[in-house]
Amino acid sequence: MTHWLIAPVVLPAMLAPFIVLAARFHIGIQRVFSVAGVAALIAIAIALAWQTGDGTILLYQLGDWAAPFGIVLVGDRLATLMVLLTAVLALFVLLYAIGSKWDERGRHFHALFQFQLMGIMGAFLTGDAFNLFVFFEVMLIASYGLMIHGGGNVRLRAGVQYVLYNLLASTLFLFALGSLYAETGTLNMADLAQRVALIGEGGTAGIRVAAVLLLLVFAIKAALVPLHFWLPSSYAEAPGPVAAFFAIMTKVGAYAIIRVYTLIFPPELDATANLFDVWLMPVALLTLALGMFGVLAARKLDRLVAFAVIGSMGMVMIPVALFTHAGLTAALYYIVHSTLVGGALFLLVDLVRYSRPHLHFTTTGPVAGTALVSGLFFVAAIGMVGLPPLSGFLGKLLILDAARDHGLATVIWTVVLGTSLISLVGFARAGSTLFWKAHSVTPPEEDGDEAPKVPLPSRLTFVAVGGLLALLLAHTVFAGFAYDYLSATADQLLAPDAYLSTVLETEGKLSTPTAKDH
């Protein structure tokens, strides 16, 4: 698709400095260009996903330098799916930020948002391990600015904690890349896959160290236990639309694990044998359990949703750790589901904050727009808990079915079903306290006058939340189509020959810096 593969990275990278330099004092212009840019990204992402839907691998060689000597962007079914999911989530988050006027609380919200988009898109499309690190750093810088947007000491402390943990991940990432380069002399992912496979038994120590370090890095990004401590406070204290957009951030860690450990360190590789079934499965189960117990123990709505996100990452990583076709298909289906429902829940948290700034589960009067907000919360809670008929239920069925023949099948089924019950209790308690018991309490009148009415949020905020929940419903209604598409994606991941040949067999064949369709 010629130069279109680089567009998801270049477009936000150009919009961000334009907004800073030409429209920093004009919020209306910022909004127009930001929304238009994200809408264009959705159109481009749909076109890329359509082109890769038949198994085509898209390649873009920057500066006409062929791999492994130059930087390449690679678009396969998984990468383009994640680009499309990010762009769609970004549109609804932007609409909410505009409707709630969160973007007016700081001068650089839209510029930082575009830089964040650039980092996420680059992480999904890059075919080079070092550039994956670079895009991780772009995400870190932009996300820190977004997290402290609007100011406040509590938000600043949470942002510092977030940065420190992610700087630790960045340091480990550099150590891992150094080990890989010392052992193989390359950091191109396709080239790494071929060279790592040729290393004899005597030289596997460095490769195994690098594989373990990379798993730690991606586990921090995905907030897996015991490397999850940064997430509850960071996401709970972040502005509502920022926390909603961060729903895709943990999926970057999951994507990196899937990409690296299907392409570079597959399960049949002796150097990294047993890395998944020994370490990743127990970690995934613990993450799911801790996340859902956190939901039950939470006393504030924002922390409840933050722990639900941690639990959902455990649910994603359980089928990934199976490392089977059925497991990867179930994981990809649940990634889409959890991103949409996580984003919707964080936006709903912000809607509740209009009339309940502290977000505690107390009966101190009704929430603004109680009927509509409670209805949306009910739908989102069903999705996160995994009750029928929404896609969370279907995703859990796929995960349980994928684990049926695994040696830990009994443990997996027990943890998944048990934590579903625990999360149901936690969300039911939160919903009943906030929307039912609180609604029955009449705030006291002051000086004989009627109690002041709670201001209703903008209609655009409800459009944003409703749009995400509508996509969740579509993910349920078209589950058959989604399953077929994701099953083919899992096939492509487990048979990476097309990826390798596209990236490595184009050397010297391109005369101009174009994309090559294989």
C-alpha positions as CSV (number, residue, x, y, z in Angstrom):
1,M,0.0,0.0,0.0
2,T,2.8,2.4,-1.1
3,H,3.4,5.0,1.7
4,W,0.2,4.5,3.6
5,L,1.8,2.1,6.1
6,I,3.8,5.0,7.7
7,A,0.8,7.3,7.8
8,P,-0.4,6.2,11.2
9,V,2.9,7.3,12.7
10,V,3.6,10.4,10.5
11,L,0.1,12.0,10.7
12,P,0.0,12.5,14.5
13,A,3.7,13.3,14.5
14,M,2.9,16.2,12.2
15,L,-0.3,17.3,13.9
16,A,1.3,17.5,17.4
17,P,3.9,20.3,16.5
18,F,1.4,22.1,14.3
19,I,-1.1,22.3,17.3
20,V,1.7,23.6,19.6
21,L,3.1,26.1,17.2
22,A,0.1,27.4,15.3
23,A,-2.9,26.8,17.5
24,R,-1.7,26.7,21.1
25,F,-4.0,29.6,22.1
26,H,-7.0,28.5,20.0
27,I,-8.8,25.6,21.6
28,G,-11.4,25.4,18.8
29,I,-8.7,25.0,16.1
30,Q,-7.0,22.4,18.2
31,R,-10.2,20.4,18.5
32,V,-10.9,20.5,14.8
33,F,-7.5,19.3,13.7
34,S,-7.2,16.7,16.5
35,V,-10.6,15.1,15.7
36,A,-10.0,15.4,11.9
37,G,-6.6,13.7,12.3
38,V,-8.0,10.8,14.3
39,A,-10.9,10.4,11.8
40,A,-8.3,10.2,9.1
41,L,-6.4,7.7,11.1
42,I,-9.5,5.5,11.3
43,A,-9.9,5.6,7.6
44,I,-6.3,4.7,7.0
45,A,-6.5,1.9,9.6
46,I,-9.6,0.4,8.0
47,A,-7.8,0.5,4.6
48,L,-4.7,-1.2,6.0
49,A,-6.8,-3.8,7.8
50,W,-8.7,-4.5,4.7
51,Q,-5.4,-4.9,2.7
52,T,-3.9,-7.3,5.2
53,G,-7.2,-9.2,5.7
54,D,-6.2,-11.8,3.0
55,G,-2.8,-12.5,4.6
56,T,-0.9,-9.8,2.9
57,I,2.2,-8.5,4.8
58,L,2.9,-4.8,4.1
59,L,6.4,-3.5,4.4
60,Y,7.8,0.0,4.4
61,Q,11.5,0.6,4.3
62,L,12.5,4.0,5.6
63,G,15.1,5.7,3.4
64,D,15.0,2.7,1.0
65,W,17.3,0.8,3.4
66,A,16.4,-2.8,3.3
67,A,16.3,-5.0,6.4
68,P,18.3,-5.7,8.5
69,F,20.3,-2.6,7.8
70,G,17.5,-0.1,7.9
71,I,14.4,0.6,9.9
72,V,11.2,-1.1,8.6
73,L,7.6,-0.9,9.4
74,V,5.6,-4.1,9.0
75,G,1.8,-4.4,8.8
76,D,0.2,-7.8,9.2
77,R,-3.2,-8.8,10.5
78,L,-2.3,-8.3,14.2
79,A,-0.5,-4.9,13.7
80,T,-3.3,-3.4,11.6
81,L,-6.0,-4.7,14.0
82,M,-4.3,-3.0,16.9
83,V,-3.8,0.2,14.9
84,L,-7.6,0.3,14.1
85,L,-8.6,-0.5,17.7
86,T,-6.3,2.4,18.9
87,A,-7.7,4.9,16.4
88,V,-11.3,4.0,17.2
89,L,-10.8,4.3,21.0
90,A,-8.9,7.6,20.4
91,L,-11.9,9.1,18.6
92,F,-14.4,8.5,21.4
93,V,-11.9,9.6,24.0
94,L,-11.4,12.9,22.1
95,L,-15.1,13.5,21.9
96,Y,-15.4,12.9,25.6
97,A,-12.5,15.3,26.4
98,I,-14.1,18.0,24.3
99,G,-17.6,17.4,25.7
100,S,-16.4,17.4,29.3
101,K,-13.9,20.3,28.6
102,W,-11.0,18.4,30.0
103,D,-9.0,19.6,27.1
104,E,-9.4,23.2,28.4
105,R,-7.7,22.5,31.7
106,G,-4.3,22.6,30.1
107,R,-2.8,24.2,27.0
108,H,-1.2,21.1,25.4
109,F,-3.7,18.4,25.8
110,H,-4.3,17.8,22.1
111,A,-0.6,18.0,21.2
112,L,0.3,15.4,23.9
113,F,-2.6,13.3,22.8
114,Q,-1.2,13.2,19.2
115,F,2.3,12.4,20.4
116,Q,0.8,9.5,22.5
117,L,-1.0,8.3,19.4
118,M,2.3,8.4,17.5
119,G,4.1,6.3,20.1
120,I,1.3,3.7,20.2
121,M,1.0,3.4,16.4
122,G,4.8,3.1,16.0
123,A,5.0,0.3,18.7
124,F,2.4,-1.7,16.8
125,L,3.9,-1.2,13.4
126,T,7.7,-1.3,14.0
127,G,9.7,-4.3,12.8
128,D,12.8,-3.4,14.8
129,A,13.3,-4.1,18.5
130,F,15.3,-0.9,19.2
131,N,12.6,1.2,17.6
132,L,10.0,-0.6,19.8
133,F,12.1,0.8,22.7
134,V,12.0,4.3,21.1
135,F,8.3,4.3,20.6
136,F,7.9,3.0,24.2
137,E,9.8,6.1,25.3
138,V,7.6,8.4,23.2
139,M,4.5,6.9,24.9
140,L,6.1,7.4,28.3
141,I,6.8,11.0,27.8
142,A,3.5,11.9,26.3
143,S,1.5,9.8,28.8
144,Y,3.2,11.5,31.7
145,G,2.2,14.9,30.4
146,L,-1.4,13.7,29.9
147,M,-1.5,12.1,33.4
148,I,-0.7,15.3,35.2
149,H,-2.9,17.4,32.9
150,G,-5.0,19.7,35.0
151,G,-2.5,19.7,37.9
152,G,-2.9,18.7,41.5
153,N,-0.5,17.3,44.1
154,V,-2.1,13.8,44.1
155,R,-2.0,13.5,40.3
156,L,1.6,14.7,40.3
157,R,2.6,12.0,42.9
158,A,0.8,9.3,40.9
159,G,2.6,10.6,37.7
160,V,6.0,10.4,39.4
161,Q,5.3,6.8,40.5
162,Y,4.2,6.0,37.0
163,V,7.4,7.4,35.5
164,L,9.7,5.7,37.9
165,Y,8.3,2.2,37.2
166,N,8.3,2.8,33.5
167,L,11.9,4.1,33.6
168,L,12.8,0.9,35.4
169,A,11.2,-1.0,32.5
170,S,13.1,1.1,30.0
171,T,16.4,0.3,31.7
172,L,15.7,-3.4,31.6
173,F,14.7,-3.0,28.0
174,L,18.1,-1.5,27.1
175,F,19.9,-4.3,28.9
176,A,17.8,-6.9,27.0
177,L,18.6,-5.2,23.7
178,G,22.3,-5.0,24.5
179,S,22.3,-8.7,25.3
180,L,20.5,-9.5,22.0
181,Y,22.8,-7.4,19.9
182,A,25.9,-8.9,21.6
183,E,24.7,-12.4,20.8
184,T,23.3,-11.8,17.3
185,G,24.6,-8.5,15.9
186,T,21.1,-7.3,14.9
187,L,17.9,-5.9,16.3
188,N,15.6,-6.3,13.3
189,M,12.9,-8.7,14.6
190,A,12.8,-10.9,11.5
191,D,16.6,-11.1,11.3
192,L,16.7,-11.8,15.0
193,A,14.2,-14.7,14.5
194,Q,16.5,-16.3,12.0
195,R,19.8,-15.8,13.9
196,V,18.4,-16.9,17.3
197,A,17.2,-20.1,15.7
198,L,20.8,-20.9,14.5
199,I,22.5,-20.5,17.9
200,G,23.8,-23.7,19.2
201,E,23.3,-25.1,22.7
202,G,26.6,-23.6,24.0
203,G,25.5,-20.0,23.3
204,T,22.0,-20.0,24.6
205,A,22.7,-18.4,28.0
206,G,22.8,-14.8,26.7
207,I,19.7,-15.3,24.6
208,R,17.7,-16.8,27.5
209,V,18.7,-13.8,29.7
210,A,17.5,-11.4,27.0
211,A,14.2,-13.3,26.7
212,V,13.6,-13.2,30.4
213,L,14.4,-9.4,30.6
214,L,12.1,-8.7,27.7
215,L,9.3,-10.7,29.4
216,L,9.9,-8.6,32.6
217,V,9.7,-5.3,30.5
218,F,6.5,-6.3,28.8
219,A,5.1,-7.6,32.0
220,I,5.6,-4.1,33.6
221,K,3.9,-2.5,30.6
222,A,1.0,-5.0,30.8
223,A,0.7,-4.5,34.6
224,L,1.2,-8.2,35.5
225,V,1.7,-9.3,39.1
226,P,4.0,-8.5,40.9
227,L,4.9,-5.7,38.5
228,H,1.5,-4.0,38.6
229,F,1.9,-1.6,41.5
230,W,2.1,1.5,39.3
231,L,-1.3,1.0,37.7
232,P,-4.0,1.5,40.4
233,S,-2.9,4.9,41.5
234,S,-1.8,6.1,38.1
235,Y,-5.0,5.2,36.3
236,A,-7.3,6.2,39.2
237,E,-5.7,9.7,39.6
238,A,-5.4,10.4,35.8
239,P,-8.0,12.6,34.1
240,G,-11.0,10.6,33.0
241,P,-10.4,10.7,29.2
242,V,-6.7,10.0,29.7
243,A,-7.4,7.0,31.9
244,A,-9.8,5.7,29.2
245,F,-7.2,6.1,26.5
246,F,-4.7,4.3,28.7
247,A,-6.9,1.2,28.3
248,I,-4.9,0.5,25.2
249,M,-1.5,1.1,26.9
250,T,-1.5,-2.2,28.8
251,K,-2.4,-3.9,25.5
252,V,0.8,-2.6,24.1
253,G,2.6,-4.9,26.6
254,A,0.4,-7.8,25.7
255,Y,1.0,-7.2,21.9
256,A,4.8,-7.1,22.5
257,I,4.7,-10.4,24.3
258,I,2.6,-12.0,21.5
259,R,4.8,-10.5,18.8
260,V,8.2,-11.3,20.3
261,Y,7.4,-14.7,21.6
262,T,5.8,-16.0,18.4
263,L,8.4,-14.5,16.1
264,I,11.8,-14.4,17.9
265,F,11.4,-16.9,20.8
266,P,8.8,-19.4,19.7
267,P,8.0,-22.3,22.1
268,E,10.0,-24.8,20.1
269,L,13.2,-22.8,20.6
270,D,15.5,-24.6,22.9
271,A,17.1,-21.4,24.3
272,T,13.8,-20.3,25.8
273,A,12.1,-23.6,26.4
274,N,9.5,-23.6,29.2
275,L,9.6,-19.8,29.6
276,F,5.9,-19.5,29.1
277,D,4.4,-22.6,30.9
278,V,6.7,-22.2,33.9
279,W,6.4,-18.5,34.4
280,L,3.7,-16.8,32.4
281,M,0.7,-19.0,33.3
282,P,1.1,-18.7,37.1
283,V,1.7,-14.9,36.8
284,A,-1.4,-14.6,34.6
285,L,-3.6,-16.5,37.1
286,L,-2.3,-14.4,40.0
287,T,-2.9,-11.2,38.1
288,L,-6.5,-12.2,37.4
289,A,-7.1,-13.2,41.0
290,L,-5.5,-10.1,42.5
291,G,-7.2,-7.7,40.1
292,M,-10.7,-9.1,41.0
293,F,-10.0,-9.2,44.7
294,G,-9.0,-5.6,44.3
295,V,-12.4,-4.9,42.7
296,L,-14.1,-6.4,45.8
297,A,-11.9,-4.5,48.2
298,A,-12.1,-1.1,46.5
299,R,-13.8,1.7,48.3
300,K,-13.7,4.2,45.4
301,L,-15.1,3.8,41.9
302,D,-11.9,4.8,40.1
303,R,-9.7,2.3,41.9
304,L,-12.4,-0.4,41.4
305,V,-12.1,0.1,37.6
306,A,-8.3,0.3,37.8
307,F,-8.2,-3.1,39.5
308,A,-10.7,-4.5,37.0
309,V,-8.2,-3.5,34.2
310,I,-5.5,-5.4,36.0
311,G,-7.7,-8.4,36.2
312,S,-8.6,-8.2,32.6
313,M,-4.9,-8.3,31.7
314,G,-4.6,-11.5,33.6
315,M,-7.6,-12.8,31.6
316,V,-5.8,-11.9,28.4
317,M,-2.5,-13.5,29.4
318,I,-4.0,-16.8,30.4
319,P,-4.8,-17.9,26.8
320,V,-1.5,-16.3,25.6
321,A,0.4,-18.5,28.0
322,L,-1.3,-21.6,26.5
323,F,0.5,-20.7,23.3
324,T,-1.9,-22.6,21.1
325,H,-4.0,-21.5,18.1
326,A,-7.2,-21.5,20.2
327,G,-5.5,-19.7,23.0
328,L,-4.2,-16.8,20.8
329,T,-7.6,-16.5,19.1
330,A,-9.3,-16.2,22.5
331,A,-6.6,-13.7,23.7
332,L,-7.1,-11.4,20.7
333,Y,-10.9,-11.5,21.0
334,Y,-10.6,-10.6,24.7
335,I,-8.1,-7.8,24.0
336,V,-10.6,-6.0,21.8
337,H,-13.4,-6.6,24.4
338,S,-11.4,-5.4,27.4
339,T,-10.1,-2.3,25.6
340,L,-13.6,-1.1,24.7
341,V,-15.1,-1.9,28.1
342,G,-12.2,-0.5,30.0
343,G,-12.3,2.8,28.1
344,A,-16.1,3.0,28.7
345,L,-15.8,2.4,32.4
346,F,-13.1,5.1,32.9
347,L,-15.3,7.6,31.1
348,L,-18.2,6.6,33.3
349,V,-16.1,7.1,36.3
350,D,-15.6,10.7,35.2
351,L,-19.3,11.2,34.6
352,V,-19.9,10.1,38.2
353,R,-17.3,12.5,39.3
354,Y,-19.5,15.4,38.2
355,S,-21.7,15.0,41.3
356,R,-19.4,12.8,43.5
357,P,-15.9,14.2,43.2
358,H,-14.5,11.9,45.9
359,L,-16.0,8.8,44.2
360,H,-16.4,6.9,47.5
361,F,-19.2,4.4,47.8
362,T,-21.4,6.4,50.1
363,T,-25.1,7.4,50.1
364,T,-24.8,11.1,49.8
365,G,-27.4,12.0,47.2
366,P,-28.0,11.1,43.6
367,V,-25.5,11.1,40.8
368,A,-26.1,13.6,37.9
369,G,-28.1,12.0,35.2
370,T,-28.7,9.0,37.3
371,A,-31.0,7.1,35.0
372,L,-28.8,7.3,31.9
373,V,-25.4,7.0,33.8
374,S,-26.7,4.0,35.8
375,G,-27.9,2.3,32.6
376,L,-24.6,2.8,30.9
377,F,-22.7,1.6,34.0
378,F,-25.0,-1.5,34.1
379,V,-24.1,-2.5,30.5
380,A,-20.4,-1.8,31.0
381,A,-20.3,-3.7,34.3
382,I,-21.9,-6.7,32.6
383,G,-19.2,-6.5,29.9
384,M,-16.3,-6.3,32.4
385,V,-17.7,-9.1,34.7
386,G,-18.3,-11.4,31.7
387,L,-22.0,-12.1,32.1
388,P,-24.1,-13.0,29.1
389,P,-25.0,-11.8,26.5
390,L,-22.1,-9.4,25.9
391,S,-18.6,-10.2,24.4
392,G,-17.0,-10.6,27.8
393,F,-19.0,-13.8,28.3
394,L,-18.1,-15.1,24.9
395,G,-14.4,-14.2,25.4
396,K,-14.3,-16.2,28.7
397,L,-16.0,-19.1,27.0
398,L,-13.3,-19.1,24.3
399,I,-10.6,-18.9,27.0
400,L,-12.1,-21.8,29.0
401,D,-12.5,-23.9,25.8
402,A,-8.9,-23.2,24.8
403,A,-7.6,-24.3,28.3
404,R,-9.7,-27.5,28.3
405,D,-6.8,-29.9,27.5
406,H,-4.1,-28.0,29.4
407,G,-2.5,-29.7,32.4
408,L,-3.7,-26.8,34.7
409,A,-7.2,-26.8,33.2
410,T,-8.9,-27.4,36.6
411,V,-7.0,-24.5,38.1
412,I,-7.6,-22.2,35.2
413,W,-11.4,-22.9,35.2
414,T,-11.6,-22.5,38.9
415,V,-9.7,-19.1,38.9
416,V,-11.7,-17.8,35.9
417,L,-15.1,-18.7,37.2
418,G,-14.3,-17.8,40.8
419,T,-13.0,-14.4,39.9
420,S,-16.0,-13.8,37.7
421,L,-18.2,-14.3,40.8
422,I,-16.0,-12.0,42.9
423,S,-16.0,-9.2,40.3
424,L,-19.8,-9.6,40.0
425,V,-20.2,-8.9,43.7
426,G,-17.8,-5.9,43.6
427,F,-19.5,-4.2,40.7
428,A,-23.0,-5.0,42.1
429,R,-22.1,-3.4,45.4
430,A,-20.7,-0.3,43.6
431,G,-23.7,0.1,41.3
432,S,-26.3,-0.4,44.0
433,T,-24.5,2.1,46.4
434,L,-24.0,4.8,43.8
435,F,-27.2,4.6,41.8
436,W,-29.8,2.9,43.9
437,K,-29.2,3.7,47.6
438,A,-27.8,7.1,46.9
439,H,-30.7,8.0,44.7
440,S,-33.1,7.3,47.6
441,V,-31.3,9.8,49.8
442,T,-32.6,13.4,49.5
443,P,-29.9,16.0,50.2
444,P,-30.9,18.3,53.0
445,E,-32.3,21.7,52.1
446,E,-30.3,24.7,53.1
447,D,-32.0,27.8,54.6
448,G,-35.4,26.7,53.5
449,D,-34.4,26.7,49.8
450,E,-34.4,23.7,47.5
451,A,-31.1,21.8,47.4
452,P,-29.0,22.9,44.4
453,K,-29.3,20.7,41.3
454,V,-26.3,18.8,40.2
455,P,-25.2,20.0,36.8
456,L,-25.6,17.5,34.0
457,P,-22.6,16.7,31.8
458,S,-22.6,17.6,28.1
459,R,-24.5,15.3,25.7
460,L,-21.2,14.7,23.8
461,T,-19.9,12.8,26.8
462,F,-22.8,10.4,26.7
463,V,-22.3,10.0,22.9
464,A,-18.6,9.0,23.6
465,V,-19.6,6.4,26.3
466,G,-22.5,5.1,24.2
467,G,-20.3,4.8,21.2
468,L,-17.8,2.5,23.0
469,L,-20.6,0.4,24.4
470,A,-22.2,0.2,20.9
471,L,-18.9,-1.2,19.6
472,L,-19.0,-3.7,22.5
473,L,-22.4,-4.8,21.4
474,A,-21.2,-5.1,17.8
475,H,-18.3,-7.2,19.0
476,T,-20.9,-9.5,20.5
477,V,-23.3,-9.5,17.5
478,F,-20.6,-10.1,15.0
479,A,-18.6,-12.5,17.2
480,G,-18.6,-15.2,14.4
481,F,-17.0,-12.8,11.9
482,A,-14.6,-11.6,14.6
483,Y,-13.6,-15.1,15.6
484,D,-12.9,-16.1,12.0
485,Y,-10.7,-13.0,11.5
486,L,-8.8,-13.5,14.7
487,S,-8.4,-17.2,14.1
488,A,-6.7,-16.4,10.8
489,T,-4.6,-13.8,12.7
490,A,-3.5,-16.6,15.1
491,D,-2.6,-18.8,12.1
492,Q,-0.4,-16.0,10.7
493,L,1.3,-15.5,14.1
494,L,2.1,-19.2,14.5
495,A,3.4,-19.5,11.0
496,P,5.7,-16.5,10.6
497,D,7.4,-17.6,7.4
498,A,5.4,-15.0,5.3
499,Y,6.5,-12.3,7.8
500,L,10.2,-13.3,7.6
501,S,10.3,-13.6,3.8
502,T,8.5,-10.2,3.3
503,V,11.0,-8.4,5.6
504,L,14.2,-10.1,4.6
505,E,13.8,-11.1,1.0
506,T,13.3,-7.6,-0.4
507,E,16.9,-6.5,-0.1
508,G,18.0,-4.7,-3.2
509,K,14.7,-5.1,-5.0
510,L,13.2,-1.7,-4.3
511,S,14.4,1.4,-6.1
512,T,12.3,3.9,-4.2
513,P,11.2,4.1,-0.5
514,T,7.9,2.5,-1.1
515,A,5.9,-0.2,0.7
516,K,6.1,-3.7,-0.7
517,D,3.0,-6.0,-0.8
518,H,3.9,-9.6,-0.5
